């Protein structure tokens, strides 16, 4: 008998983009907080969230490094107007 597909994506699958990762994280958080996932899927969801968070951090770190190069290695304080 074939195994039922999990409603949570494969934990190690790389997201298509930063924006896709953030959107997936938001959807996953809503599903996990609502109690809609069985226990096994909760664990898979937690693993997936860890992968997504690491991906987002990596993307943000890369952008920060590029900005530092463009700004001469000095990040300027951002002042909200």
mmCIF file of the C-alpha atoms, coordinates in Angstrom:
data_MODEL
# 
_entry.id   MODEL 
# 
loop_
_atom_site.group_PDB 
_atom_site.id 
_atom_site.type_symbol 
_atom_site.label_atom_id 
_atom_site.label_alt_id 
_atom_site.label_comp_id 
_atom_site.label_asym_id 
_atom_site.label_entity_id 
_atom_site.label_seq_id 
_atom_site.pdbx_PDB_ins_code 
_atom_site.Cartn_x 
_atom_site.Cartn_y 
_atom_site.Cartn_z 
_atom_site.occupancy 
_atom_site.B_iso_or_equiv 
_atom_site.pdbx_formal_charge 
_atom_site.auth_seq_id 
_atom_site.auth_comp_id 
_atom_site.auth_asym_id 
_atom_site.auth_atom_id 
_atom_site.pdbx_PDB_model_num 
ATOM 1  C CA . UNK A 1 1  ? 0.000  0.000  0.000  1.00 0.00 ? 1  UNK A CA 1 
ATOM 2  C CA . UNK A 1 2  ? 1.503  3.383  -0.979 1.00 0.00 ? 2  UNK A CA 1 
ATOM 3  C CA . UNK A 1 3  ? 2.369  5.784  1.776  1.00 0.00 ? 3  UNK A CA 1 
ATOM 4  C CA . UNK A 1 4  ? 0.133  8.863  2.010  1.00 0.00 ? 4  UNK A CA 1 
ATOM 5  C CA . UNK A 1 5  ? 1.937  12.017 0.951  1.00 0.00 ? 5  UNK A CA 1 
ATOM 6  C CA . UNK A 1 6  ? 2.797  14.368 3.781  1.00 0.00 ? 6  UNK A CA 1 
ATOM 7  C CA . UNK A 1 7  ? 1.156  17.802 3.617  1.00 0.00 ? 7  UNK A CA 1 
ATOM 8  C CA . UNK A 1 8  ? 4.513  19.315 4.609  1.00 0.00 ? 8  UNK A CA 1 
ATOM 9  C CA . UNK A 1 9  ? 7.192  19.637 1.872  1.00 0.00 ? 9  UNK A CA 1 
ATOM 10 C CA . UNK A 1 10 ? 10.396 17.630 2.051  1.00 0.00 ? 10 UNK A CA 1 
ATOM 11 C CA . UNK A 1 11 ? 12.466 19.244 4.817  1.00 0.00 ? 11 UNK A CA 1 
ATOM 12 C CA . UNK A 1 12 ? 15.647 19.426 2.748  1.00 0.00 ? 12 UNK A CA 1 
ATOM 13 C CA . UNK A 1 13 ? 14.104 20.825 -0.456 1.00 0.00 ? 13 UNK A CA 1 
ATOM 14 C CA . UNK A 1 14 ? 15.583 24.239 -1.241 1.00 0.00 ? 14 UNK A CA 1 
ATOM 15 C CA . UNK A 1 15 ? 13.047 27.045 -1.686 1.00 0.00 ? 15 UNK A CA 1 
ATOM 16 C CA . UNK A 1 16 ? 12.861 28.892 -5.003 1.00 0.00 ? 16 UNK A CA 1 
ATOM 17 C CA . UNK A 1 17 ? 13.511 32.308 -3.475 1.00 0.00 ? 17 UNK A CA 1 
ATOM 18 C CA . UNK A 1 18 ? 13.698 34.275 -0.237 1.00 0.00 ? 18 UNK A CA 1 
ATOM 19 C CA . UNK A 1 19 ? 10.135 35.461 -0.724 1.00 0.00 ? 19 UNK A CA 1 
ATOM 20 C CA . UNK A 1 20 ? 8.902  31.901 -1.326 1.00 0.00 ? 20 UNK A CA 1 
ATOM 21 C CA . UNK A 1 21 ? 10.680 30.750 1.840  1.00 0.00 ? 21 UNK A CA 1 
ATOM 22 C CA . UNK A 1 22 ? 9.103  33.509 3.940  1.00 0.00 ? 22 UNK A CA 1 
ATOM 23 C CA . UNK A 1 23 ? 5.641  32.753 2.528  1.00 0.00 ? 23 UNK A CA 1 
ATOM 24 C CA . UNK A 1 24 ? 6.074  29.042 3.225  1.00 0.00 ? 24 UNK A CA 1 
ATOM 25 C CA . UNK A 1 25 ? 7.269  29.767 6.763  1.00 0.00 ? 25 UNK A CA 1 
ATOM 26 C CA . UNK A 1 26 ? 4.193  31.895 7.388  1.00 0.00 ? 26 UNK A CA 1 
ATOM 27 C CA . UNK A 1 27 ? 1.847  29.190 6.063  1.00 0.00 ? 27 UNK A CA 1 
ATOM 28 C CA . UNK A 1 28 ? 3.635  26.509 8.041  1.00 0.00 ? 28 UNK A CA 1 
ATOM 29 C CA . UNK A 1 29 ? 3.440  28.541 11.255 1.00 0.00 ? 29 UNK A CA 1 
ATOM 30 C CA . UNK A 1 30 ? -0.309 29.031 10.811 1.00 0.00 ? 30 UNK A CA 1 
ATOM 31 C CA . UNK A 1 31 ? -0.858 25.311 10.221 1.00 0.00 ? 31 UNK A CA 1 
ATOM 32 C CA . UNK A 1 32 ? 1.302  24.264 13.149 1.00 0.00 ? 32 UNK A CA 1 
ATOM 33 C CA . UNK A 1 33 ? -0.276 26.776 15.545 1.00 0.00 ? 33 UNK A CA 1 
ATOM 34 C CA . UNK A 1 34 ? -3.804 25.776 14.513 1.00 0.00 ? 34 UNK A CA 1 
ATOM 35 C CA . UNK A 1 35 ? -3.222 22.125 15.393 1.00 0.00 ? 35 UNK A CA 1 
ATOM 36 C CA . UNK A 1 36 ? -4.097 20.969 11.872 1.00 0.00 ? 36 UNK A CA 1 
ATOM 37 C CA . UNK A 1 37 ? -1.040 18.734 11.543 1.00 0.00 ? 37 UNK A CA 1 
ATOM 38 C CA . UNK A 1 38 ? -0.649 15.238 12.975 1.00 0.00 ? 38 UNK A CA 1 
ATOM 39 C CA . UNK A 1 39 ? 2.297  14.772 15.347 1.00 0.00 ? 39 UNK A CA 1 
ATOM 40 C CA . UNK A 1 40 ? 4.570  13.201 12.710 1.00 0.00 ? 40 UNK A CA 1 
ATOM 41 C CA . UNK A 1 41 ? 3.853  16.059 10.306 1.00 0.00 ? 41 UNK A CA 1 
ATOM 42 C CA . UNK A 1 42 ? 4.561  18.541 13.110 1.00 0.00 ? 42 UNK A CA 1 
ATOM 43 C CA . UNK A 1 43 ? 8.074  17.108 13.405 1.00 0.00 ? 43 UNK A CA 1 
ATOM 44 C CA . UNK A 1 44 ? 8.536  17.290 9.637  1.00 0.00 ? 44 UNK A CA 1 
ATOM 45 C CA . UNK A 1 45 ? 7.188  20.849 9.726  1.00 0.00 ? 45 UNK A CA 1 
ATOM 46 C CA . UNK A 1 46 ? 9.674  21.800 12.430 1.00 0.00 ? 46 UNK A CA 1 
ATOM 47 C CA . UNK A 1 47 ? 12.532 20.392 10.356 1.00 0.00 ? 47 UNK A CA 1 
ATOM 48 C CA . UNK A 1 48 ? 11.255 22.219 7.281  1.00 0.00 ? 48 UNK A CA 1 
ATOM 49 C CA . UNK A 1 49 ? 11.017 25.478 9.221  1.00 0.00 ? 49 UNK A CA 1 
ATOM 50 C CA . UNK A 1 50 ? 14.641 25.053 10.336 1.00 0.00 ? 50 UNK A CA 1 
ATOM 51 C CA . UNK A 1 51 ? 15.749 24.620 6.710  1.00 0.00 ? 51 UNK A CA 1 
ATOM 52 C CA . UNK A 1 52 ? 13.708 27.635 5.602  1.00 0.00 ? 52 UNK A CA 1 
ATOM 53 C CA . UNK A 1 53 ? 15.100 29.816 8.401  1.00 0.00 ? 53 UNK A CA 1 
ATOM 54 C CA . UNK A 1 54 ? 18.668 28.811 7.568  1.00 0.00 ? 54 UNK A CA 1 
ATOM 55 C CA . UNK A 1 55 ? 18.019 29.590 3.892  1.00 0.00 ? 55 UNK A CA 1 
ATOM 56 C CA . UNK A 1 56 ? 16.582 33.024 4.756  1.00 0.00 ? 56 UNK A CA 1 
ATOM 57 C CA . UNK A 1 57 ? 19.538 33.841 7.039  1.00 0.00 ? 57 UNK A CA 1 
ATOM 58 C CA . UNK A 1 58 ? 21.961 32.790 4.297  1.00 0.00 ? 58 UNK A CA 1 
ATOM 59 C CA . UNK A 1 59 ? 20.200 35.004 1.755  1.00 0.00 ? 59 UNK A CA 1 
ATOM 60 C CA . UNK A 1 60 ? 20.136 37.987 4.129  1.00 0.00 ? 60 UNK A CA 1 
ATOM 61 C CA . UNK A 1 61 ? 23.800 37.501 5.051  1.00 0.00 ? 61 UNK A CA 1 
ATOM 62 C CA . UNK A 1 62 ? 24.686 37.458 1.350  1.00 0.00 ? 62 UNK A CA 1 
ATOM 63 C CA . UNK A 1 63 ? 22.827 40.689 0.708  1.00 0.00 ? 63 UNK A CA 1 
ATOM 64 C CA . UNK A 1 64 ? 24.438 42.294 3.761  1.00 0.00 ? 64 UNK A CA 1 
ATOM 65 C CA . UNK A 1 65 ? 27.890 41.292 2.500  1.00 0.00 ? 65 UNK A CA 1 
ATOM 66 C CA . UNK A 1 66 ? 27.145 42.828 -0.900 1.00 0.00 ? 66 UNK A CA 1 
ATOM 67 C CA . UNK A 1 67 ? 25.933 46.048 0.725  1.00 0.00 ? 67 UNK A CA 1 
ATOM 68 C CA . UNK A 1 68 ? 29.112 46.219 2.827  1.00 0.00 ? 68 UNK A CA 1 
ATOM 69 C CA . UNK A 1 69 ? 31.190 45.966 -0.345 1.00 0.00 ? 69 UNK A CA 1 
ATOM 70 C CA . UNK A 1 70 ? 29.144 48.688 -2.022 1.00 0.00 ? 70 UNK A CA 1 
ATOM 71 C CA . UNK A 1 71 ? 29.344 50.928 1.048  1.00 0.00 ? 71 UNK A CA 1 
ATOM 72 C CA . UNK A 1 72 ? 33.074 50.451 1.588  1.00 0.00 ? 72 UNK A CA 1 
ATOM 73 C CA . UNK A 1 73 ? 32.816 47.846 4.366  1.00 0.00 ? 73 UNK A CA 1 
ATOM 74 C CA . UNK A 1 74 ? 30.841 50.146 6.646  1.00 0.00 ? 74 UNK A CA 1 
ATOM 75 C CA . UNK A 1 75 ? 27.157 49.561 7.135  1.00 0.00 ? 75 UNK A CA 1 
ATOM 76 C CA . UNK A 1 76 ? 25.391 52.824 7.724  1.00 0.00 ? 76 UNK A CA 1 
ATOM 77 C CA . UNK A 1 77 ? 22.748 53.144 10.413 1.00 0.00 ? 77 UNK A CA 1 
ATOM 78 C CA . UNK A 1 78 ? 19.295 53.125 8.888  1.00 0.00 ? 78 UNK A CA 1 
ATOM 79 C CA . UNK A 1 79 ? 17.163 56.022 10.016 1.00 0.00 ? 79 UNK A CA 1 
ATOM 80 C CA . UNK A 1 80 ? 13.460 55.544 9.497  1.00 0.00 ? 80 UNK A CA 1 
ATOM 81 C CA . UNK A 1 81 ? 11.846 58.711 8.196  1.00 0.00 ? 81 UNK A CA 1 
# 
